[in-house]
Amino acid sequence: MPLSFSQPAFLLLLLLLIPYILWYLLQKKRHDASLTVSTTIDMERLPRTMRVRLQGLPFILRIVALSLLILVLARPQTPYSLNERETEGIDIMLTMDISASMSYSDVRPNRITAAKEVACEFINGRPNDNIGLILFGGEAFTKCPLTTDHATLTGLLATASCQLQQDGIIAPGTAIGMGLALATSHLSDSKTKSKVVILLTDGANNTGEIQPLMAADIAREKGVRVYTILLGGEGEVEVPVAMLPNGEVYTTKVAAAADSAPLKQIAEQTGGVFYKADSKDMLKAVYKDIDKLEKTKLRTLHHSGHYEAYQPFLIAALLCLLIEFILHQTYLRRLP
């Protein structure tokens, strides 16, 4: 951890230790006991005891102690911060229409592809949320239950196709009520405070045992908020019906079966919002708006400051002085 000093000017006192050391060395040489002898050869052969080797240790301890005390005066500090991060995700069920009309190309490249691509972007932007996927045509089924494994979820979303209805694997028609009811059932046992269904369709409910407004009542009772999205243009839409022998695609105009009234009522009953999108860019804007409205609860407590770190230096200085005193009075005591 980096160390800073609140009063760095006191560090200049360290320079005073230099003349103090020089003074000590001169004084030591001047006051050392001397004895005149004819030769010191015999003395040089004498072994140096541990006591002799440690004669300079008390002075070294005093210098270290003084250095540490100067550091204490300079008030060493360490920066610290207290962070508390509490994340509460939102449970979201994406409920997407895959009826045959979702293959229409009035929304480029076509309705289903645009819906999948924008939904993937939305999923990737919400890493803390449990998100699941319901698909519905004439009947509804769970493609992916609530999960935080968004890689798997987006992989399953990519396989969603209108071909299921075109091949007769799921019943014809658009069962909006069934899709909403199934999504609500996945959220009914959720412990999170925010439970959301994003319901995307391009048509009107024309089949299913549960009507959309009945499913909305169930969602409201379970505390589920529903955002409804009507995808596609109004009036007549050109759809391919056959391929001519020369390779040209024969198209015809059909009336759009969109019905915004029940979608508006669903949103109003559950505290959500109704949106209409007739292009991919508009659909992106819708999901961005929902993303802003349904922010993940994130509580962060951040406190930064400085911790006074002089205590270790002070303790070390006192220990040095104590050891110096003990050595002077015992093992390294010198008699005049």
C-alpha positions in Angstrom: 0.0 0.0 0.0 1.5 3.4 -0.9 2.7 5.6 1.9 2.4 9.4 2.0 3.3 12.0 4.6 1.1 14.7 5.9 4.0 16.9 7.2 6.9 16.0 4.8 8.9 19.0 5.9 9.9 17.1 9.1 11.8 14.6 6.9 14.5 17.3 6.5 15.5 16.5 10.1 17.0 13.3 8.8 19.8 15.4 7.4 20.8 16.4 10.9 21.7 12.8 11.6 24.7 13.1 9.3 26.6 15.6 11.5 25.5 13.7 14.6 27.1 10.5 13.3 30.3 12.4 12.5 30.4 14.0 15.9 29.9 10.6 17.6 32.7 9.0 15.6 35.1 11.9 16.6 34.1 11.8 20.2 34.5 8.0 20.3 38.0 8.2 19.0 38.9 11.0 21.4 37.5 9.3 24.6 38.6 5.7 23.9 41.0 4.5 26.6 44.6 4.3 25.4 47.7 2.4 26.5 51.2 2.9 25.2 52.9 -0.4 24.5 56.1 -1.3 22.6 54.2 -3.5 20.1 50.6 -4.6 19.4 51.5 -7.8 17.5 50.4 -10.1 20.4 47.2 -8.1 20.9 46.2 -8.4 17.2 46.3 -12.2 17.5 43.8 -12.1 20.3 40.3 -13.2 19.2 37.5 -10.5 19.0 34.7 -11.4 21.4 31.0 -10.9 20.6 30.9 -8.1 23.1 33.7 -6.3 21.2 31.9 -6.8 17.9 28.7 -5.4 19.3 30.1 -2.2 20.8 28.7 -0.1 18.0 25.2 -1.6 18.2 23.7 0.8 20.7 24.6 3.8 18.6 23.1 2.1 15.5 19.9 1.5 17.4 19.8 5.1 18.5 20.2 6.3 14.9 17.4 4.0 13.8 15.2 5.2 16.7 15.8 8.9 15.8 15.1 8.2 12.2 11.8 6.5 13.1 10.8 9.3 15.4 11.4 11.8 12.6 9.1 9.7 10.4 6.5 9.8 13.1 6.7 13.6 13.2 6.1 13.6 9.4 2.8 11.8 10.0 2.9 8.8 7.6 -0.5 7.9 6.1 -1.9 5.2 4.0 -4.9 5.8 1.7 -7.8 3.5 2.3 -11.3 3.2 1.0 -14.4 1.4 2.2 -16.5 -0.1 -0.6 -19.8 -1.9 -0.1 -21.4 -3.2 -3.3 -24.8 -4.8 -3.2 -26.4 -5.9 -6.4 -30.0 -6.9 -6.7 -30.8 -8.2 -10.2 -34.2 -8.1 -12.0 -36.0 -11.2 -13.2 -37.0 -10.7 -16.8 -38.9 -13.0 -19.1 -38.6 -12.1 -22.8 -41.8 -13.3 -24.5 -41.6 -13.3 -28.3 -44.0 -14.0 -31.0 -42.8 -16.5 -33.7 -46.0 -16.8 -35.7 -45.7 -16.9 -39.5 -46.3 -13.2 -39.9 -43.0 -12.5 -38.0 -41.2 -13.4 -41.2 -42.5 -10.3 -43.0 -39.8 -8.0 -44.2 -41.4 -4.6 -43.6 -38.9 -4.4 -40.7 -35.5 -5.1 -42.2 -34.2 -7.7 -42.7 -37.4 -9.3 -41.4 -39.4 -8.9 -38.2 -38.1 -12.0 -36.4 -34.5 -11.4 -37.2 -34.6 -7.8 -36.1 -36.4 -8.8 -32.9 -33.8 -11.4 -32.1 -30.8 -9.2 -32.8 -32.1 -6.3 -30.6 -33.1 -8.7 -27.8 -29.5 -10.1 -27.8 -28.1 -6.7 -27.4 -30.4 -6.1 -24.5 -29.5 -9.3 -22.8 -25.7 -8.7 -23.1 -26.2 -5.2 -21.5 -27.8 -6.7 -18.3 -25.2 -9.1 -16.8 -26.7 -9.1 -13.3 -30.2 -10.1 -14.3 -32.0 -13.4 -14.5 -33.5 -13.5 -18.0 -35.6 -16.2 -19.6 -37.3 -16.7 -23.0 -40.8 -17.7 -23.9 -41.8 -18.2 -27.6 -45.4 -18.4 -28.8 -47.4 -18.8 -31.9 -50.7 -20.6 -31.6 -49.3 -22.0 -28.4 -46.6 -21.0 -26.0 -43.5 -22.9 -24.8 -40.4 -22.2 -22.6 -37.3 -21.9 -24.7 -35.1 -21.0 -21.8 -36.0 -20.6 -18.1 -34.6 -17.8 -16.0 -30.9 -17.8 -16.0 -27.8 -15.7 -15.6 -26.0 -17.9 -18.2 -26.6 -15.3 -20.9 -24.3 -17.0 -23.4 -26.6 -20.1 -23.4 -29.7 -17.8 -23.5 -28.5 -15.9 -26.6 -27.6 -19.1 -28.3 -31.1 -20.5 -27.8 -32.6 -17.1 -28.8 -30.7 -17.3 -32.1 -32.5 -20.6 -33.0 -36.0 -19.1 -32.6 -37.7 -19.3 -36.0 -41.1 -18.8 -37.6 -40.4 -22.1 -39.4 -41.9 -24.0 -36.4 -45.3 -22.7 -37.2 -44.8 -23.0 -41.0 -43.8 -26.6 -40.6 -46.8 -27.3 -38.4 -44.7 -28.1 -35.3 -46.7 -25.6 -33.3 -50.3 -24.6 -33.8 -51.2 -21.7 -36.1 -52.3 -18.4 -34.8 -51.1 -15.9 -32.2 -51.8 -16.8 -28.6 -50.7 -13.6 -26.8 -52.5 -14.5 -23.6 -50.9 -17.9 -23.4 -47.4 -16.5 -23.9 -48.0 -13.9 -21.1 -49.5 -16.4 -18.7 -46.6 -18.8 -19.2 -44.1 -16.0 -18.6 -45.9 -14.9 -15.5 -45.8 -18.5 -14.1 -42.0 -18.4 -14.3 -41.9 -15.2 -12.3 -44.5 -16.1 -9.7 -42.1 -17.6 -7.3 -39.3 -15.1 -7.9 -37.9 -13.4 -4.7 -36.7 -10.3 -6.5 -38.5 -7.0 -6.0 -38.7 -6.4 -9.8 -40.3 -8.9 -12.0 -40.7 -7.9 -15.7 -42.1 -9.4 -18.9 -41.2 -7.9 -22.2 -43.9 -9.0 -24.6 -43.2 -8.6 -28.3 -45.8 -9.4 -31.0 -46.8 -8.2 -34.4 -50.4 -9.2 -34.4 -53.6 -9.6 -32.6 -54.6 -12.5 -30.2 -56.7 -15.0 -32.2 -56.3 -18.2 -30.3 -55.4 -19.8 -27.0 -57.4 -20.7 -23.9 -56.3 -17.6 -21.9 -57.2 -14.1 -23.1 -54.6 -11.4 -23.0 -56.4 -9.2 -20.4 -57.0 -12.3 -18.2 -53.3 -13.0 -18.3 -52.6 -9.3 -17.5 -54.8 -9.7 -14.4 -52.8 -12.7 -13.3 -49.5 -10.8 -13.9 -50.7 -7.8 -11.8 -51.7 -10.1 -8.9 -48.2 -11.6 -9.0 -46.5 -8.2 -9.0 -45.2 -8.6 -12.6 -44.8 -5.5 -14.8 -45.4 -6.0 -18.5 -43.8 -3.9 -21.3 -45.6 -4.6 -24.5 -44.1 -4.0 -28.0 -46.1 -4.0 -31.2 -43.7 -4.7 -34.1 -44.4 -3.9 -37.7 -46.0 -1.4 -39.9 -49.7 -0.6 -40.3 -52.0 -1.0 -43.3 -50.9 -3.5 -46.0 -47.7 -5.4 -45.9 -46.0 -7.1 -48.9 -45.3 -10.8 -48.3 -43.8 -13.4 -50.6 -46.2 -16.1 -51.6 -44.4 -18.0 -54.4 -41.2 -18.2 -56.5 -41.7 -17.9 -60.3 -39.8 -20.3 -62.7 -37.4 -17.4 -63.6 -36.4 -17.1 -60.0 -38.4 -14.0 -59.2 -40.4 -13.9 -56.0 -44.1 -13.3 -56.3 -45.5 -11.1 -53.6 -48.9 -9.9 -52.6 -50.1 -7.4 -50.2 -51.9 -8.5 -47.1 -53.5 -6.4 -44.3 -51.5 -6.1 -41.1 -53.4 -7.9 -38.3 -51.9 -5.6 -35.6 -54.1 -4.6 -32.7 -52.6 -2.2 -30.3 -55.6 -1.8 -27.9 -55.1 -5.0 -25.9 -51.4 -4.4 -25.7 -51.9 -0.9 -24.3 -54.4 -2.3 -21.7 -51.9 -5.0 -20.6 -49.2 -2.4 -20.0 -51.6 -0.1 -18.2 -53.0 -2.8 -15.9 -49.5 -4.1 -14.9 -47.7 -0.7 -14.5 -45.7 -1.2 -17.7 -45.5 0.8 -20.9 -46.8 0.1 -24.4 -44.4 0.7 -27.4 -44.8 0.6 -31.1 -41.9 0.0 -33.5 -42.0 -0.2 -37.3 -38.2 -0.4 -37.8 -35.2 -2.0 -36.3 -33.9 1.4 -35.1 -37.2 2.1 -33.4 -37.1 -1.3 -31.7 -33.5 -0.6 -30.4 -34.8 2.7 -29.0 -37.7 0.8 -27.3 -35.3 -1.6 -25.6 -33.0 1.2 -24.5 -36.0 2.9 -22.9 -36.9 -0.3 -21.1 -33.3 -0.7 -20.0 -33.4 2.8 -18.4 -36.7 2.2 -16.7 -35.7 -1.2 -15.3 -32.3 -0.4 -13.8 -30.7 -3.1 -11.7 -30.6 -2.0 -8.0 -27.0 -1.2 -7.2 -26.0 0.1 -3.8 -22.4 1.3 -3.4 -20.9 2.8 -0.3 -17.6 4.4 -1.0 -15.5 6.1 1.6 -12.0 7.3 1.0 -9.6 8.9 3.4 -6.2 8.4 5.0 -5.2 6.1 7.8 -2.6 7.5 10.3 0.2 4.9 10.0 2.6 6.3 12.6 2.0 3.6 15.2 4.3 0.9 13.7 7.1 3.5 13.4 6.6 4.8 16.9 6.6 1.3 18.4 9.7 0.3 16.5 11.5 3.5 17.7 10.6 2.8 21.4 11.8 -0.8 21.0 15.1 0.4 19.6 15.6 2.8 22.5 14.6 0.1 25.0 17.1 -2.4 23.6 19.8 0.3 23.5 19.2 1.1 27.2 19.3 -2.6 28.2 22.5 -3.3 26.3 24.1 -0.2 27.8 23.2 -1.3 31.3 24.0 -5.0 31.0 25.9 -6.8 28.3 27.7 -3.9 26.7 28.2 -1.8 29.8 31.5 0.0 29.9 33.3 1.0 33.0 35.4 4.2 32.9 
